């Protein structure tokens, strides 16, 4: 039986993918693990570098390498990835990030095995800028002690509340997830975090287990968040996603409204900048729908 499936997602991560994969292969664990490697039609040497890193790999590796890029065509891929996973737990990592602790997998599975009422565990991440560590800069350093964060805190915390490379999620969450999780979404990690945190919250472990790399060429942050016009489209689509999620959890309307207000303010600023009154009105309408259901 496989205990852990690690989903590795790559796109033009040639300079970093070997470090990413080697950090997974360096895990010291008593649990059986496998790697599911999804590449979204990289045009650099990602596949070559990744294959070299896996040359002497002794664990199962399932490869899903597309020749045509799905993300640019807004084609969902989550279900394709999950169907290749056989583990009791699903771990996630982008090819430009990596794990710091060789005990990450072992400690997170042990923690969730002892807390069967919870479906998700996460940790802080060290921030890197390119190849350089940003000393003193960590993502999601919420506490010095292990604790359970409520579903409301996860919702209000937005996607950055849990570093993707830190996530450990029970497989059952994906098997029981609503259909909308497997459709097109502007961002994939936040809905998974919320679904997995429902209803009893998310387990936070304070150990620094992984690294998040910023300022990477062609990254989502660079291509979307630093492009005002694409950012405007994202904010509209994200508010539509919040309405879908709010409909799934009507009792958390206040939390979804708080988060929606943050994104609506950004949307307003961008709409004014580009004189896009249709986006401005559409954003206001979405905010009202989130408030009223």
C-alpha positions as CSV (number, residue, x, y, z in Angstrom):
1,X,0.0,0.0,0.0
2,X,1.2,3.5,-0.9
3,X,1.0,6.0,2.0
4,X,2.0,9.2,0.3
5,X,1.6,10.5,-3.3
6,X,3.7,13.6,-4.1
7,X,2.4,15.6,-7.0
8,X,5.1,17.5,-8.7
9,X,4.0,20.2,-11.2
10,X,6.5,21.6,-13.6
11,X,6.6,24.2,-16.3
12,X,10.0,25.5,-17.5
13,X,11.6,24.8,-14.2
14,X,14.9,23.5,-15.7
15,X,17.2,25.4,-13.3
16,X,15.3,24.1,-10.2
17,X,13.7,20.8,-10.9
18,X,16.6,18.6,-9.9
19,X,16.8,20.3,-6.5
20,X,13.0,19.8,-6.1
21,X,13.1,16.1,-6.9
22,X,16.2,15.4,-4.9
23,X,14.6,16.9,-1.9
24,X,11.7,14.4,-2.2
25,X,14.0,11.5,-2.8
26,X,16.0,12.5,0.4
27,X,13.0,11.8,2.7
28,X,13.8,9.6,5.7
29,X,10.5,7.8,6.2
30,X,9.0,4.4,7.1
31,X,6.1,5.2,4.8
32,X,5.7,4.0,1.2
33,X,5.8,6.9,-1.2
34,X,5.4,7.6,-4.9
35,X,5.9,10.6,-7.2
36,X,3.3,11.8,-9.7
37,X,5.2,14.2,-12.1
38,X,2.9,16.5,-14.2
39,X,4.7,18.6,-16.8
40,X,2.6,21.2,-18.7
41,X,4.5,21.2,-22.0
42,X,7.8,22.7,-20.8
43,X,9.9,24.3,-23.6
44,X,13.2,24.3,-21.7
45,X,15.3,21.4,-20.3
46,X,12.9,20.6,-17.4
47,X,12.2,17.1,-18.6
48,X,15.9,16.3,-19.2
49,X,17.0,17.7,-15.8
50,X,14.1,15.9,-14.1
51,X,14.9,12.6,-15.7
52,X,18.5,12.8,-14.7
53,X,17.5,13.5,-11.1
54,X,15.2,10.4,-11.2
55,X,17.7,8.1,-12.9
56,X,18.4,6.0,-9.8
57,X,15.1,6.6,-8.2
58,X,13.8,3.5,-6.3
59,X,10.2,4.6,-5.7
60,X,7.4,4.5,-8.2
61,X,7.2,7.5,-10.5
62,X,4.1,8.2,-12.6
63,X,4.6,10.7,-15.4
64,X,1.9,12.9,-17.1
65,X,3.8,15.0,-19.6
66,X,1.6,17.0,-22.0
67,X,2.8,18.2,-25.4
68,X,0.3,21.0,-25.5
69,X,0.1,23.5,-22.6
70,X,-3.1,23.1,-20.6
71,X,-2.8,26.2,-18.4
72,X,-2.7,28.7,-21.3
73,X,-5.9,27.0,-22.7
74,X,-7.6,27.1,-19.3
75,X,-8.0,23.3,-19.3
76,X,-8.4,21.7,-15.8
77,X,-5.9,19.1,-14.9
78,X,-6.5,18.3,-11.2
79,X,-8.6,15.2,-11.8
80,X,-5.9,13.8,-14.2
81,X,-3.3,14.2,-11.4
82,X,-5.5,12.8,-8.6
83,X,-6.4,9.7,-10.6
84,X,-2.8,8.7,-10.8
85,X,-2.3,8.9,-7.0
86,X,-2.6,5.7,-4.9
87,X,-1.5,7.2,-1.6
88,X,-3.6,7.7,1.6
89,X,-2.2,11.3,1.6
90,X,-1.5,13.7,-1.2
91,X,1.5,16.1,-1.0
92,X,2.0,19.0,-3.4
93,X,5.0,20.8,-4.8
94,X,5.9,23.1,-7.7
95,X,9.1,22.3,-9.6
96,X,10.8,25.5,-8.6
97,X,10.2,24.9,-4.9
98,X,11.8,22.2,-2.7
99,X,11.5,20.5,0.7
100,X,14.0,21.5,3.4
101,X,13.4,18.8,6.0
102,X,14.1,15.1,5.3
103,X,11.5,14.3,7.9
104,X,8.6,16.4,6.4
105,X,6.6,13.5,5.0
106,X,7.0,11.3,8.1
107,X,6.1,14.0,10.6
108,X,3.0,15.2,8.7
109,X,1.6,11.7,8.2
110,X,2.2,10.8,11.8
111,X,0.5,14.0,12.9
112,X,-2.6,13.4,10.8
113,X,-2.8,9.7,11.6
114,X,-3.1,10.7,15.3
115,X,-5.9,13.3,14.4
116,X,-8.4,11.4,12.2
117,X,-10.9,14.2,12.5
118,X,-8.6,16.5,10.5
119,X,-7.9,16.3,6.8
120,X,-5.0,18.7,6.2
121,X,-1.6,19.6,7.7
122,X,0.7,22.5,6.8
123,X,3.9,24.2,7.9
124,X,5.8,27.5,7.3
125,X,8.0,27.9,4.3
126,X,11.4,29.6,3.9
127,X,11.3,32.3,1.2
128,X,13.9,32.3,-1.5
129,X,14.5,35.0,-4.1
130,X,15.7,33.1,-7.2
131,X,18.6,31.0,-5.8
132,X,19.2,33.2,-2.7
133,X,17.7,32.6,0.7
134,X,15.9,35.6,2.1
135,X,17.1,35.5,5.7
136,X,14.5,36.2,8.3
137,X,11.7,35.9,5.7
138,X,9.3,33.0,6.1
139,X,5.8,32.4,4.8
140,X,3.0,31.3,7.1
141,X,5.0,31.4,10.4
142,X,1.7,31.6,12.3
143,X,2.9,30.2,15.6
144,X,5.8,28.6,17.5
145,X,3.6,25.8,18.6
146,X,1.4,23.2,16.8
147,X,-2.2,24.3,16.7
148,X,-5.4,23.8,14.8
149,X,-6.7,26.8,12.7
150,X,-10.5,27.0,12.2
151,X,-12.2,26.9,8.8
152,X,-13.0,30.5,9.2
153,X,-9.4,31.4,9.7
154,X,-8.4,29.4,6.6
155,X,-11.0,31.2,4.5
156,X,-10.0,34.7,5.6
157,X,-6.3,33.8,5.3
158,X,-6.6,33.5,1.5
159,X,-4.3,31.2,-0.5
160,X,-1.1,32.4,1.1
161,X,-2.2,31.2,4.5
162,X,-0.8,27.7,3.7
163,X,2.3,27.3,1.4
164,X,1.5,24.8,-1.3
165,X,4.7,23.0,-0.9
166,X,3.9,22.4,2.8
167,X,0.5,20.7,2.3
168,X,-0.4,17.2,3.3
169,X,-4.0,16.3,2.6
170,X,-6.0,13.1,3.0
171,X,-6.9,11.4,-0.2
172,X,-10.6,11.0,0.9
173,X,-11.0,14.8,0.6
174,X,-10.5,14.6,-3.2
175,X,-12.8,11.5,-3.5
176,X,-15.6,13.3,-1.7
177,X,-15.0,16.8,-3.2
178,X,-17.8,18.7,-5.1
179,X,-17.6,18.7,-8.9
180,X,-16.6,22.3,-9.1
181,X,-13.2,21.5,-7.6
182,X,-12.3,19.7,-10.8
183,X,-13.5,22.4,-13.2
184,X,-11.5,25.5,-14.4
185,X,-10.5,27.8,-11.5
186,X,-8.3,30.9,-11.5
187,X,-6.2,29.3,-8.7
188,X,-6.2,25.8,-7.4
189,X,-4.5,25.7,-4.0
190,X,-7.0,27.9,-2.1
191,X,-10.1,25.8,-2.8
192,X,-8.3,22.6,-1.8
193,X,-7.2,24.3,1.5
194,X,-10.7,25.3,2.3
195,X,-12.3,22.0,1.4
196,X,-9.7,20.0,3.4
197,X,-10.1,22.3,6.4
198,X,-13.9,21.7,6.5
199,X,-15.4,21.2,9.0
200,X,-12.8,20.8,11.8
201,X,-9.9,23.0,10.7
202,X,-6.3,22.6,9.6
203,X,-3.4,21.3,11.6
204,X,-0.4,23.7,11.7
205,X,3.1,22.4,12.6
206,X,5.7,25.1,13.3
207,X,8.7,23.3,11.8
208,X,10.2,24.9,8.7
209,X,9.9,22.1,6.2
210,X,9.9,23.6,2.7
211,X,11.1,26.5,0.5
212,X,9.0,28.8,-1.6
213,X,10.8,30.5,-4.5
214,X,9.8,33.9,-5.7
215,X,10.9,36.1,-8.6
216,X,11.1,33.0,-10.9
217,X,10.7,33.7,-14.6
218,X,7.2,32.8,-16.0
219,X,5.9,32.0,-12.6
220,X,2.2,32.6,-11.8
221,X,3.1,35.6,-9.7
222,X,5.1,37.1,-12.5
223,X,2.7,36.4,-15.3
224,X,-0.5,37.3,-13.4
225,X,0.1,39.3,-10.3
226,X,2.6,41.6,-11.9
227,X,0.6,42.1,-15.0
228,X,-2.3,44.6,-14.2
229,X,-4.6,43.6,-17.0
230,X,-4.3,39.9,-16.2
231,X,-4.6,40.7,-12.5
232,X,-8.0,42.4,-13.2
233,X,-9.2,39.2,-15.0
234,X,-8.0,37.1,-12.1
235,X,-9.7,39.2,-9.5
236,X,-13.1,38.9,-11.3
237,X,-12.7,35.1,-11.7
238,X,-11.6,34.8,-8.1
239,X,-14.7,36.6,-6.8
240,X,-16.8,34.2,-8.9
241,X,-15.0,31.3,-7.2
242,X,-15.7,32.8,-3.8
243,X,-19.4,33.0,-4.7
244,X,-19.3,29.3,-5.6
245,X,-17.5,28.4,-2.4
246,X,-19.8,30.6,-0.3
247,X,-22.8,28.8,-1.7
248,X,-21.2,25.5,-0.5
249,X,-20.7,26.9,3.0
250,X,-23.5,29.5,3.6
251,X,-22.8,29.5,7.3
252,X,-19.4,31.2,6.6
253,X,-20.8,34.1,4.7
254,X,-19.0,36.6,6.9
255,X,-15.6,35.0,6.3
256,X,-16.2,34.9,2.5
257,X,-17.4,38.5,2.6
258,X,-14.3,39.7,4.4
259,X,-12.1,38.0,1.9
260,X,-14.2,39.2,-1.1
261,X,-13.8,42.8,0.1
262,X,-10.0,42.6,0.0
263,X,-10.1,41.4,-3.6
264,X,-12.9,43.8,-4.6
265,X,-10.8,46.8,-3.5
266,X,-8.0,45.5,-5.7
267,X,-10.5,45.0,-8.5
268,X,-11.8,48.6,-8.1
269,X,-8.3,50.1,-8.3
270,X,-7.5,48.1,-11.5
271,X,-10.9,48.9,-13.1
272,X,-10.4,52.6,-12.5
273,X,-6.8,52.4,-13.9
274,X,-8.1,50.9,-17.2
275,X,-11.5,52.7,-17.3
276,X,-13.1,49.2,-17.4
277,X,-16.5,50.1,-16.0
278,X,-18.0,46.7,-17.0
279,X,-15.4,45.0,-14.7
280,X,-16.2,47.5,-12.0
281,X,-19.9,46.8,-12.1
282,X,-19.4,43.1,-12.5
283,X,-17.2,43.1,-9.4
284,X,-19.8,45.0,-7.4
285,X,-22.5,42.6,-8.5
286,X,-20.4,39.6,-7.4
287,X,-19.8,41.2,-4.0
288,X,-23.5,41.6,-3.5
289,X,-24.1,37.9,-4.5
290,X,-21.5,36.8,-2.0
291,X,-23.2,38.9,0.7
292,X,-26.7,37.8,0.0
293,X,-26.2,34.2,-1.4
